[in-house]
Amino acid sequence: MTKSFQKLGIRAELVQQLQELGITTPTPIQAEAIPYIQAGHDIIGEAQTGTGKTLAFILPMLECINVNSPEVQGLILTPTRELAIQITSELKKLASVVGARVLAAYGGQDVERQLRKLEGAIHIVVATPGRLLDHLRRGSIHFGKLKMLVLDEADQMLHMGFLPEVQNIVEQTPVRRQTLLFSATMPHQVRQLAQAYMQKPEEVKIPTQQITLTEISQIAVQVTDRSKFKDLCTLIEQQHPYLAVVFCRTKRRASKLNQELQEQGYASDELHGDLSQAKREQVMKKFREAKLQILVATDMAARGLDIEGVTHVFNYDIPADAEYYIHRIGRTGRAGNTGVAITFVTAHDRGSLEAIERGIKMTIPKRQLAESGLRRIEGSATTTARDSRKRNNGADSARSGRNASTGEYGAGRSAKRGQSRDERGSNAGRSGRSSERDYSRSSRSSSPGGREPGRASRGERQDSGRQGRRGTDGRNSGQGNRQGSGRQNPSGGNRGGRGRR
């Protein structure tokens, strides 16, 4: 039986704040790692993003901070700006409870503003390697009193070539410190890093297979290079994702694909390294608030992103290897929810797919795209995730508020439009297409609409607004709303439910 946060030794005021944030039960990585960290051990934690590992090191760090001392006592090193922003956001929700002050230091920020903040008491620094080294050279940050060092997403820092910078930073911290290393995978170089800078570390491992099989329905769809874009649009129409991340191999391809999606009327935007920091933050804010439905991203930019409500991941370009595959699909199926990961496979991608399957120790089901949905290819393997989800379908539906007749995300959340529950079920049932689909009805994850009780799905909010503007037009009435493409009609009428703007 999982222990409570209080039994793990977390102070009462932090436990109360966690409860106010809706966090009541520790995840496996938290339950296993926190006692070791509280006891002062170094930790090697092997766990994907989405397992709750951020809280696993944030909570013990806040416990050990002496707020009466103005010195930096905790350092969290991350590979990307987005991850630094995300961790800082989580920290600030809890730091005020104990009186700790937090600074995020990453590229793209105003250095002078950071320097002014550092003139006051800063207890915890969350940083990327490049910007932190800049501060160390300036002498604006000192680690003489550092108690705890966290290396988060260590494997990705190595992938991005940050090993020399990480070594430089670690060597400027006290020898008598506690070091926590977290990584989704554990390649040889990460092991070497741990061996060089850690003292008899305890190892905590959350099996990758448990996450990828149980939480995420994985599908490989056969496509051609020429048909890719059309097939992506078709799948978006058929799957009705609440929020989706589409991965491309390069920044140029991500930008081009986003432009094509926008031209087709989709609420999309791009995230990659060529964007300014202000633009990146603006895009992420819109995506978190579900003002965007689709985020087109590269591996580096989306690394470690934890966005509530991502129901689908599309690998538009096949990942380079199993590690990247795991990191990509980990954007969905988080915090106990289910998700769908669809990988496009062309004829020349088959070798890469086989390598990924060997890496994750499973065969990914193969599907062909048909008008009625995804059709199973004869002889292809099935996934245990699908069977598991069928068994738990009733519980998932009850938890998520998913419409039982269609499985649509956000269905049944249109109270503001004045429809009764029966009317909503009847209207949703008229979509027809979702009931014909071979696969997607059973592979849907729980509705992220449950984040805010009574919150309508994005398409319903849009339709509700159109009704208010058009009044007696009749084209957007509840009776006439079809769950279809959501494409805007040039004449002003909305032909669909929620897929596009």
N, C-alpha and C positions, 0 to 999 in steps of 0.2 A: 504493500500500500504506500502511495506517495506521501511523504511528509509535508506538513504545511510550512510556509515560509517562517513562521514563528518557531517551529521546532527545528528549523535549520539554523537558528541563531540570529535571524534578522530582527532588528529592534522594532518595537511595537509601532512607533510612528511611521516607519517605512512600510511596514505591513499594512497599516491603515491607508496610506497613500496608494499602495498597490491595489487595494480593494476598491478605492475610489476610481481607479483607472480600469477597473474590471478584470484585474489579474488576481486570481484567488489561489491557484494551485501551481506549484513549480512544475516545469517541464522536466523530462528525464535528464537533460544536460545540466539544468540548474540543481536538481536534487542530488546528482552525483558530484558535481564540481564544487558547489558552495562549501560543503563541510571541509574538504581538503584545503580550500583557499582560506577559510576562516581559521584553520589550524596552522596556517603559515607555510604550507607546502607550495613549491613550484608545480605548475600544471601544464600538461600537454592535452588539449581538448580537440578531439577530431569530431567535428560536427558541421553539417551544412548550415548555411544561413536559413532562417525560418524555424530553427529548433529552440530559439530562446537563449542563445549563447550570450547575447549582449547583456541581458540581466544577470547572467551567471557570473560575469566579472564586475558589472556596475555595482551591484548590491554589496559585495564584500569590500570593494574599494571605498564606497561611502561610509562603511562601518569603521574603516581604519583612519579616516581623515581627522586630523586635529585642527578644527576651525580656528583655534586661538593662535595658530602659527600661520604667518602669511606665505610660507614657502610652498612651492610645487611639490606635492606628495604623491600624485598619481599621474601616469602618462599612458595614453592609449594611442598606439601607432596604427594607422590604417593606410591601405594602398591608394584610395581615391577620395576626392573631395566630397562626393555624394555620401559615401559611407561615413566620413567624418561629420558631416552635417547631421546625418541620421542618428549617429551615436550621441552627439551633443544634444540633440532634441530629446532623446530618451533620458539622458543624464539630468537635464534641467528640470524635467518633470518630478524628479526625486531629490535633487541636490538641495533645493530650498528647504526641505524638511529638516536637514541636518545643518544647514547654514554654509554649505560648501559652494565655492565660486568656480565656474567652469569657463575655459577659453578654448575656442576652436581655432586652429591655425592651419590654413591650407592656401594653396595658390589661388590667385584671382581676387584676394581680399586687399583692402587698403592696409599696407604695412604700418603706416603711421598710427592708424586707429588701433591696431593690435598693440603697438608699443605703448600707447596711452593706457590701454587696459592692463598691461603688464606692470604698470607703475603701482597698481593696487595689489591687494592680496588675491592670488590665483592659486587654488588648491589642486585642480585637475586640468590637464592639458590634453585635448584630443587633436591629433595632428597627422598630416601627411609628411613623408620623409623630407622632401625638398624644402618646404617652408620651415620645418622645424630646424633643419641644418642652418638655414639662413638666420634664424633667431639665435642659434648657438654661436654662430660666427660673430654676430653683433653683440653678444653678451647680454641679450635681453631676457633670456631664460636660463635658469641655473637648476641643476638637478642634485645639488648637495644633500638635500633632505628627502629625496625621492624614496618612497616606500614600496610602490608597486608599479611594475611595467607590464603593459599588455601589448602583445603583438597580435593584432586581429587580421584574419585573412592572410596568414603568413605565406601560404602557397602562391597567392596572387601577387604578393609583393615580390616574390622571386620571379614569377612569370614576367613581371613588368620591369625587371632589371634593377630592383631597388636593394639588392643584397649588400653592396658596398655601403650605401647610405645607412641601411639598418645597422650594420656592424659598427659604423662610425658613431651612430647615436647611442647604441647600447654601451659602447666602451666609454662614453662620457657620463654614465650613470654610476651610482655607488655599487660596489661589489656586493655589499650586504643589502640586497633588495629582494623582493619577491617577483618572480617572472611568470607570467601566464601567456601561453602561446596557444592560439586557436586557429584551426585550419580545416577546410572542408575535405582536403586530401592530405596525404602525408608522404610526399616524394622524398627521395634521399637527401636532397639539399636542405629541406626543412628539418629532417632528423639531425643533420650535421649542425645546423644553427642551434637547435635545442641542446645538443651535446656540448657545444662550445660555451653557452651562456647560461645554462640552467643547472641547479643543484638537485640531484636525485629527484627528478620530477615524477609526480604521479600522473598516470595516463587515464584519461576518461574518453571513451569512444561511444558515440551513438551510431549504430550501423547505418550506412548509406542505403542499403537495400530496403531497410524498414521504411525509410522515407519515400524512396522513389516508387516502390511497389504499392504501398498501402495508401499513400496520399494522392498520388498523381496517376491518371490514366495516360499512358504513353502510346502514341500512334505514329507510324511512319507512312506517309502518303506519297505514292508514286506520281511524279510530275515530270514535265520537261522544262528546260530553261525558257522556252517560248510561252508555256502555259502558266508559269509560276504566278504572275500577278493576277491573272483571271481566276486561278484556283484559290488564291488567298482571299480575294473578294467573295467568291462563292462560299468558302468556309466561314467567313465572318457572317454572311447572311444566314447560313444554316445553323451555326453554333450560337449566335447571339451572345458573344462574350460581354460581361459587364465591364471589365477592364482587361486589356490584352497587351502583352509585350511581344513585339516582332523583332527578332534578332537578324541582323545582317553582318556580313563578314567585314565590310569596310565602311569608313565614314561616308565615302562617296555614294556607295550603294544605299546606305541608310537615308541619306538626304534625298536621293532620287526616288526611292520608294515612298517616302513620306510625301513628297510633292505629288506623286501619282495618286496616292490615297486621298489627299486633300482635293485634287481635281475631280475625283469621283464623289466628293461630298462627305467623306469620312471625317470625324472629329479626331484628328491625329496630330502628332508633332514628333520631332526627332530629338535624340539625345546622343551626343558624341563629343569627342575631344576638341573639335574645331569651334564649338560654341563658347561664348564668353561665360564667365561664372554667373553673371546676372541672368543671362538667358537660360542657363541650365537650371538655376533655382526657380525661375519663372515656370519653366516646363514641368518640373517636378511638383510644384505647388498645384498647378492645374490638374495634373494627373492624380495626385492624392485626393483632390476635391471632386474627382470624377467629372471635371469639365472637359477632359479629353477621354476618349474611349480607347484609343490605340497609341502606344508609345513605340516608335521605331528606334531601335538602339543598337549600339555596338557592344561587344563583350566588356571592354574596359569601362565604358561609361555606366553601364548598368550593374556593375559588379557590386554585390552585397546589398542591393536595394531591397528594402523591406516595405512594400506598399500593401496595405490591407485592401483586399477586394480584387486582386488579380486572379481572374478565373481561368485565363488561357495564356499559354506561351506558344508562339509560332516560330519555329526555326526556319526562317525563309532561306537562309544559307546554312548548310549542315555545319555543326561545330567542328573545331579542329581535332578534338579528341574527347575521351570520356570525361575528363576533368571539366572541360568547358561545357560539355553537355549537362553534367550534374549542376553546375553553377547556373546555367541558363534556366533549366526547368525548375530550379529551386525558387524562382520568383513566384510560383503558384504553389498550391497545396500547403499553405503555411498555417501555423497555429491551429492545427487540427482540422482545417478545412480541406476539401478535395479540390483538385484542379485537373486541367487537361493540357498536355504538351504534345503538339503536332509538329513533326519534323518532315520537311519537304526533301524527297530523295530523288535525284535524277539518276540516269543510267551510270554516269561517272562518279556518283556518290556512294555506290553500293559497297565499295571497299571500306570507306570511312564509316558507314553504318555498321558493318560487321565488326570493325575495331571498337566502336562505341559499345556494341552489345557484349563483346568480350570484357570490356572494362567494367560494365555495370552488372555483369553476370546474369543477363536475362536476354530473351529474344523479344524485340519490340514488335507488336502486331502490325502487319502490313495491310493497308487499305487502299482502295481506289475510289476516286471521287465520282459520284453519280448524282443525278438530279434529286434523288430522294435522300441523299446523305452520303456517308462513308460506307462503302460496301466492302465486306471482307473478301480478301483474296483467298481462293481455295488453297488449303494446305498451310496457311499462316498460323502462327501460334497465337493463343489468347493470353491475356494477362490476368494475374490473380487480383489485381486492383479492381477490375471490372466485377468479378465475382464477389469480392469483399464489399464493394459499394452496393451491389444488389441486395446483399444480406442486410446492410445497414441503411437501406434507402429510406425506410420509414422514419428512422431516427434522424437522418440527415435532413429530410424534408421538414420534419417538425421543428428542428433547430433553426433551419435557414428561412422558413417562411416560403419555400418554393411551391409554386402552383402544382398540385398533384396531377392535374390533367395534361399539362404540357411540359413540366420541368423547366419552364422559362425562369431565368434569373430575375428577381425582383417582382415576379408575378404575385398578384394578391396584395400589392402595396399601393393601390390607387385610391385610398379612402378619400383623398382630397378632391377627387373627381366625382364623388357622390355615387359611385357604383356600389351596389351591395356585393357581398362575397359571392353569391350565386351568379350575379350578372358578370362579375369579373371572370369567374371560372368558365361561364358560357362563352364570353367573348374570346378568351384565350384558347378555348377548345376549337374555335373556328379557324385557328391558324393552320390546322391540318398537317402542314409540312413537318412540324416537330413530332407529331405522332407517327409519321411514316418513317422517320429516320431509323436506320438499322442500329447505329451505335450511340449517337450523341445524347439521346435521352438518358441512358444509363450512366453516361460518363460525366455529367455535369457536376460541378462542385456546389457546395452550399452557397446560398445567396449572400453576398457581402452587403446587401441592403440591410441585413440585420444589424449592421453597425449602429444605426440610428433608428430607434423604434419609430415606425410610421413614415420613414423616409421612402419616397418613391424611387424607382429606378430612374436612370438618367433619361431614358426615352420617354417614360411616363411624365417626368417633369416638363420635358419639351412639349409633349402633346397637350398637357394641361394648359401650358402657356399659350399654345396656338388656339385652343378652344376659347380661352378668355378673349383673345384678340378678334377671332372670327365669328364668335357668337352663333348666329343661326345659319351659318354657311352649310353645316351638315356634313361636310366632307371629312371632318375629324371627329365626328361623334363617336361615343363608345361603341355603338353598333357597327360603325364602318371601319374601326381601327383594325388593320390586319397586322399580324406579326410577320413582317416581311423585310424588305431591304431597308426601309427607312429613308429611301432616296427622295430628295425634294423634287416635287413636280414643278416644272417651270410655270404652270398656270397658277400656282399658289397652294394647291392641295397637297397634303402629305400622303404619299402612297404607302407608307409603312410604319413600323412601330418604333424601333430604337436603334437600328444598325448605324444610321448615318445622321448627319446634322439636318 
